[in-house]
Amino acid sequence: MPFVLFNHSHGGDFSIGKEELRSSSHYLQPESFLETLIAEGYAVGAIDMWGFGERKHGESALFKKLSLWGQTLWGYRLNDNQQFLTYILSREEVINTKIATIGMSMGGLMSWWLAALDERISLVIDIAGQAGYEALMDEERLDKHGFYYYVPGILTTFSTAAIQKMIAPRPRLSLTGKEDEMCPIRGVKRLNEELQKQYRALGKPDHWQAKMFAGGYEETKEMRREWRTFLKDHLGNGN
């Protein structure tokens, strides 16, 4: 069956982590991602990112410790998910060519970063995760995201759009609330324009969809319907 790699959010609660997959959070829909995805025929999995759940070691201390060695907490979290993906692809139940990743907030950021770095990801869905570094600076909203997300020197080599263009032409759905202060709306629109051009140039304009909804930092009922449909249309399911 197809597999969906779930990336949990941050939320400032380090005790939850991967448990968000089956217990949800107050800014997600009441029915958990696990219930929704399993009912539609997908295999599902999640891990605790460094500093969360069973790996709750203190995010601030981890960030500082890694920085002393010229490493990044975000890089460690990304690498862990790649190792998890390697394990998942070894499972005989999983269709290796049908791998999706999904998440909200930090989980949304992780979803598109992971897909940009790892071509084994077939499809991406990010919710409240379309936060461009440039827009966060322009609108003085850098503190809306935790320090874990800031990679030293990243903008000397890449732009946010350049990283995201590495996903194309694979299908991607990005869902944002118009009043979400963590995703400055002008930045969301600029990224949408650049990615539309990239997907058109590669002959897959329908593989990129960016949709904005009334509301702020939340997964709305409309968002849940959108990503369920997108997942089925572009990945199929096991039913």
C-alpha positions in Angstrom: 0.0 0.0 0.0 1.1 3.7 -0.3 2.9 5.1 2.7 2.4 8.5 4.4 5.2 9.8 6.5 3.7 12.1 9.2 5.7 15.0 10.6 4.5 16.3 13.9 4.3 20.0 14.8 6.2 21.9 17.4 3.6 23.7 19.4 6.0 24.3 22.3 5.0 21.0 23.9 8.0 18.7 23.8 6.1 15.8 25.5 3.9 15.0 22.4 6.0 14.5 19.4 4.9 11.5 17.3 1.9 11.0 19.5 0.3 13.8 17.6 -0.3 11.3 14.8 -2.9 9.5 16.8 -4.0 12.0 19.4 -4.2 15.2 17.3 -3.6 18.7 18.6 -6.0 21.6 19.4 -5.1 23.3 16.1 -5.7 20.2 14.0 -9.1 18.6 13.2 -10.5 16.3 16.0 -10.2 13.1 13.9 -6.5 12.2 14.1 -4.3 11.9 11.0 -3.9 8.3 11.8 -7.7 7.6 11.8 -8.2 9.5 8.5 -5.2 8.0 6.7 -5.7 4.4 7.8 -9.4 4.5 6.9 -8.4 5.5 3.4 -6.0 2.6 2.9 -2.6 4.2 3.6 0.2 2.8 5.7 1.3 5.6 8.1 4.3 6.2 10.4 6.0 8.9 12.4 9.0 9.4 14.6 9.9 11.8 17.5 12.0 14.5 16.1 15.1 15.3 18.2 14.0 17.0 21.5 10.4 15.6 21.5 8.5 12.7 23.1 10.8 9.8 23.9 13.7 11.9 22.7 12.9 14.9 25.0 16.4 16.1 25.8 15.9 19.9 25.7 15.7 21.7 22.4 17.7 24.7 23.5 20.6 22.6 24.9 20.6 20.4 21.7 20.7 23.4 19.5 23.6 25.0 21.4 25.6 21.7 21.7 25.3 21.0 17.9 26.2 24.6 17.1 29.5 24.3 18.9 30.4 21.5 16.5 29.3 23.4 13.4 26.1 21.3 13.1 22.4 22.2 13.1 19.5 20.7 14.9 17.4 21.1 11.8 19.9 19.0 9.9 19.8 16.3 12.5 16.0 16.2 12.3 16.1 16.0 8.6 18.7 13.2 8.6 16.6 11.2 11.1 13.6 11.3 8.9 15.7 10.2 5.9 16.9 7.2 8.0 13.3 6.5 9.0 12.3 6.6 5.3 15.1 4.1 4.4 13.6 1.7 7.0 10.1 2.2 5.7 11.2 1.4 2.2 12.6 -1.9 3.4 9.1 -3.0 4.4 7.4 -5.3 2.0 4.0 -3.9 2.7 5.0 -0.5 1.2 4.8 0.5 -2.4 8.2 2.2 -2.8 7.1 4.5 -5.6 4.1 5.9 -3.6 5.5 7.8 -0.6 3.9 10.9 0.7 4.9 13.3 3.5 2.5 15.6 5.4 2.5 17.8 8.5 1.5 21.1 10.0 3.7 24.0 11.1 7.1 22.5 11.9 5.8 19.3 10.4 4.9 21.3 7.3 8.3 22.8 7.1 9.8 19.3 7.5 7.6 17.9 4.8 8.8 20.2 2.0 12.4 20.3 3.2 12.5 16.5 3.3 11.1 16.2 -0.2 13.5 18.8 -1.5 16.5 16.8 -0.2 15.2 13.3 -0.9 13.8 12.2 -4.2 12.2 9.1 -2.7 9.3 11.3 -1.6 6.6 11.1 -4.2 4.2 13.8 -2.9 4.2 16.6 -0.4 1.5 18.2 1.6 2.3 21.1 4.0 -0.1 22.9 6.3 0.8 26.3 7.8 4.4 25.6 6.7 4.9 28.0 3.8 7.2 30.3 5.7 9.9 31.9 3.5 13.0 33.1 5.2 12.9 36.3 3.2 9.3 37.1 4.1 9.9 36.5 7.7 12.8 39.0 7.7 10.9 41.6 5.5 7.9 41.6 7.9 10.0 41.2 11.1 8.4 37.8 12.0 11.6 35.8 12.6 10.6 35.2 16.2 7.3 33.5 15.1 9.4 30.4 14.5 11.7 28.6 16.9 15.5 29.0 16.6 15.8 25.3 15.4 14.7 26.4 11.9 17.4 28.9 11.2 20.3 27.4 9.4 23.5 29.6 9.5 24.5 30.8 6.0 21.6 29.3 4.2 20.7 32.5 2.3 24.2 33.0 1.1 23.7 30.0 -1.2 20.0 29.4 -1.5 16.6 31.2 -1.4 13.5 29.6 0.0 12.1 29.3 -3.5 15.3 27.6 -4.8 15.0 24.9 -2.1 11.3 24.4 -2.9 11.9 24.2 -6.6 14.0 21.1 -6.0 10.7 19.3 -5.3 9.3 20.0 -8.8 7.7 18.4 -10.8 6.5 16.1 -8.0 3.0 16.8 -6.7 2.8 19.3 -3.8 -0.1 20.9 -2.0 0.5 23.9 0.3 -2.3 25.1 2.6 -2.2 28.4 4.5 -4.6 30.4 6.6 -4.8 34.0 5.4 -4.3 35.3 9.0 -1.5 33.0 9.9 1.3 35.2 11.3 3.8 32.4 10.9 3.4 32.4 7.2 3.4 36.1 5.9 0.8 36.2 3.2 2.9 38.3 0.8 5.7 35.7 1.1 3.2 32.9 0.4 2.1 34.7 -2.8 5.6 35.3 -4.0 6.6 31.7 -3.5 3.4 30.6 -5.3 4.3 32.8 -8.3 7.8 31.3 -8.6 6.6 27.7 -8.1 3.9 28.1 -10.7 6.5 29.2 -13.2 8.7 26.2 -12.3 6.0 23.6 -12.6 4.7 25.1 -15.9 8.2 25.0 -17.3 8.4 21.3 -16.4 5.1 20.5 -18.0 3.3 19.7 -14.8 1.3 22.8 -13.8 -1.4 20.8 -12.0 1.2 19.2 -9.7 1.6 22.5 -7.8 -1.4 23.8 -5.8 -1.3 26.5 -3.2 -4.5 27.3 -1.4 -5.3 30.0 1.2 -8.3 29.9 3.5 -10.0 32.1 6.0 -8.5 31.7 9.5 -5.1 31.6 11.0 -2.8 29.0 12.5 -5.0 25.9 12.2 -6.1 23.0 10.0 -9.6 23.8 9.0 -12.3 21.3 7.8 -11.8 22.7 4.3 -8.0 22.0 4.5 -8.7 18.4 5.6 -11.0 17.9 2.6 -8.4 19.4 0.2 -5.5 17.3 1.3 -7.5 14.1 1.4 -8.6 14.7 -2.2 -5.1 15.7 -3.4 -3.5 12.6 -1.8 -6.1 10.3 -3.5 -5.8 12.0 -6.9 -2.0 12.0 -7.1 -1.0 9.0 -5.0 -4.0 6.7 -5.0 -4.8 4.6 -1.9 -5.0 1.1 -0.7 -8.7 0.6 -0.8 
